[in-house]
């Protein structure tokens, strides 16, 4: 091998080793809830888990009371075993909030994080810098400092700056006859066991807490659909009433975060192949309630 070819090959090896193939989060940090230390998100993605696996995942969530943050945490909880089977054994969840709010949210949804001995590394980025570096949507009129962030959020509920919001919300009511979303039942079961309302959709085993009957499966004609009508809408009502609203004081962004725009900032996720030094998935939420479909993520990993 000539000197020039050797230098070129060495350069490529170094680029892959340092994770330079994935640039958006290089040098961007979030704070570990467990240790209080800053974690370089570019390094987090490029380095494999000590327990093996050649893929890493990072969810860039929103503020802790937001629908998207809640649903990402609920989906992660259900799909962790399937992700691990496909080699994703290092997973991080970044929330745009302070540590106490992050711990409150993951406790409410029973997500096993490193703060309690679980697999998911819980991180906080109170002002949402990491998401902006990744290029997530910032909602309606992000540069307008005169407009109230709550007015902006109201506009987003109608699709302004977040085109997929209405389709995602409406889809929760009409269901889907083609694609299953089994995480919904799991999340509703967690909610019922924690006393959240609505609490009449499932019949749970009093000893094990497992689902005995999902009453949505008893609906005429549509009960056999993979995702039944009203099922996801019921979960979202449960999330809104007994997670977001009931715990607003603990989960809401503070004034500094509001000024930074986190109330209207959307999220996203990355799955990274550490062996190849390249991203398998780069997803950015196109609206409120429009987070990554984990069934699609599993297909990409297959």
Secondary structure, 3 states (H helix, E strand, C coil): CCHHHHHHHHHHHHHHHCCCCCCCCCCCEEEECCCCCEEEHHHHHHCCECCECCEEEEEECCCCCCHHHHHHHHHHHHHHHHHHHCCEEEEEEEECCCHHHHHHHHHHHCCCEHHHCCCEEEEECCCCHHHHHHCCCCCCCCCCCCCCHHHHHHHHHCCCCCCCHHHHHHHHHHCECCCCCCHHHHHHHHHHHCCCCCCCCEEECCCCCCEEEEHHHHCCCCCCCCECCCHHHHHHHHHHHHHHHCCHHHHCCCHHHHHHCCCCCCCEEEEEECCCCEEEEEEECCCCCCCCCHHHHHHHHC
